Amino acid sequence: MYGAQDVGARTQAQGERKGVKMRFSMPVTVYEEESCVRNHPEVFAAAGKKALLVTGRHSADRNGAASDVLSVLEDLGIASVRFREVEENPCVETVMRARRLGLSEGADFVVGIGGGSAMDAAKAIALMMRHPEEGADYLYGSRDASRVPLILVPTTCGTGSEVTPVSVLTLPERKTKASTPHPLFADAALIDGRYLAFAPETVIRNTAMDALGHLFESYLNADATDYSRMCVDAGLKIWSRSRDVLLRSAAISEDYANLMRASTLAGMAIAQTGTALPHGLSYPITYDLHMAHGRAVGYFEAGYLAAAPEEESLYLLHTAGFENLAALQDFYEAMCGNTRIPAEELEHAVDMLCENPSKLAKAPFHCDRDVLRRIAFWPGED
């Protein structure tokens, strides 16, 4: 097993290779506690006079998060309108429909409640509400990134979107997903592990795999620093505390809090580095096969670690509680099923990633098409 001294030695060596030049930005004010939303009405009071609540169709009601937010808004005398039509992997048109509702109702701030889809949509909606005359192409431009006030309430344990600056949206014309270039950090994130207790088992498992992927990909990243790896180290240790619970379905409140906290730390890490090759490979798979995001990302993680320097891969595996790559793969299959993606889909994912130089540049090792194929087809083609 690796200790803090080993982590320091590796990150010091990386700093010496790159030169000491690091930056860590986390402008989101994070609150984490039971009854978090009800305990911090001042967050909503400071945001505006009328809220646009952005949610999926059912989960925010089932887990009580929407009720908590609405109760606080009512106590404060703040009006609200709700857009509850965010789909999994939201598309640009969903964002534009929500903007139209928010503007027509006179909303002046946005509250995103739910998993990554609802929170990513809320970020993009907050941007577009600030720029009411702009069309959908503004989402992927490089102009003014100002937005209306934004509060995020996560209810799953994977995306870390509550503390990241990007909104990942589906682009139907390209048959994939892409991150917006604007820095869309929220003003505040309110994290309460109790909401996770109401999520379906498959959602918890898939999103927990996504969080693990964020931790792995932020650490094995050309832009990793001592600061970002600090978040990875803490996130992996916290994630590993409740790892076995994911397979037993016997979680307690501490487990839900651990999984949510690990997800947020993973989000803080990728907020500095971005994600790497497994996420890039996953996007066309998610679109073409309608596969859950965390399941698609997890499919490529063992292959990514296999392509990385052995010392760093072993550190990540051991800190997360896995003996080796085979143990990680066994865990993934126990969590997400014995997934088999058709070879032609894997080839397509490799082709798509080859056309994304910014994502390829995230790999901290030499990466060409042969390397991508080894990752995609790990441990080897049948």
Stockholm file with secondary structure:
# STOCKHOLM 1.0

chainA/1-382         MYGAQDVGARTQAQGERKGVKMRFSMPVTVYEEESCVRNHPEVFAAAGKKALLVTGRHSADRNGAASDVLSVLEDLGIASVRFREVEENPCVETVMRARRLGLSEGADFVVGIGGGSAMDAAKAIALMMRHPEEGADYLYGSRDASRVPLILVPTTCGTGSEVTPVSVLTLPERKTKASTPHPLFADAALIDGRYLAFAPETVIRNTAMDALGHLFESYLNADATDYSRMCVDAGLKIWSRSRDVLLRSAAISEDYANLMRASTLAGMAIAQTGTALPHGLSYPITYDLHMAHGRAVGYFEAGYLAAAPEEESLYLLHTAGFENLAALQDFYEAMCGNTRIPAEELEHAVDMLCENPSKLAKAPFHCDRDVLRRIAFWPGED
#=GR chainA/1-382 SS CCCHHHHHHHHHHHHHHHCSCCCCCCCCEEEESTTHHHHCHHHHHTTCSEEEEECCSSHHHHTSHHHHHHHHHHHHTCEEEEECCCCSSCBHHHHHHHHHHHHHTTCCEEEEEESHHHHHHHHHHHHHHHCTTCCGGGGGSCSCCCCCCEEEEECSSSCCGGGCSCCEEEETTTTEEEECSSCCCCSEEEECGGGGGGSCHHHHHHHHHHHHHHHHHHHSSTTCCHHHHHHHHHHHHHHHHTTTHHHHTCCCHHHHHHHHHHHHHHHHHHHHHCCCHHHHHHHHHHHHHCCCHHHHHHHTHHHHHHHSCHHHHHHHHHHHTCSSHHHHHHHHHHHHCSCCCCHHHHHHHHHHHHTCHHHHTTCSSCCCHHHHHHHHTTTCCC
#=GC SS_cons         CCCHHHHHHHHHHHHHHHCSCCCCCCCCEEEESTTHHHHCHHHHHTTCSEEEEECCSSHHHHTSHHHHHHHHHHHHTCEEEEECCCCSSCBHHHHHHHHHHHHHTTCCEEEEEESHHHHHHHHHHHHHHHCTTCCGGGGGSCSCCCCCCEEEEECSSSCCGGGCSCCEEEETTTTEEEECSSCCCCSEEEECGGGGGGSCHHHHHHHHHHHHHHHHHHHSSTTCCHHHHHHHHHHHHHHHHTTTHHHHTCCCHHHHHHHHHHHHHHHHHHHHHCCCHHHHHHHHHHHHHCCCHHHHHHHTHHHHHHHSCHHHHHHHHHHHTCSSHHHHHHHHHHHHCSCCCCHHHHHHHHHHHHTCHHHHTTCSSCCCHHHHHHHHTTTCCC
//
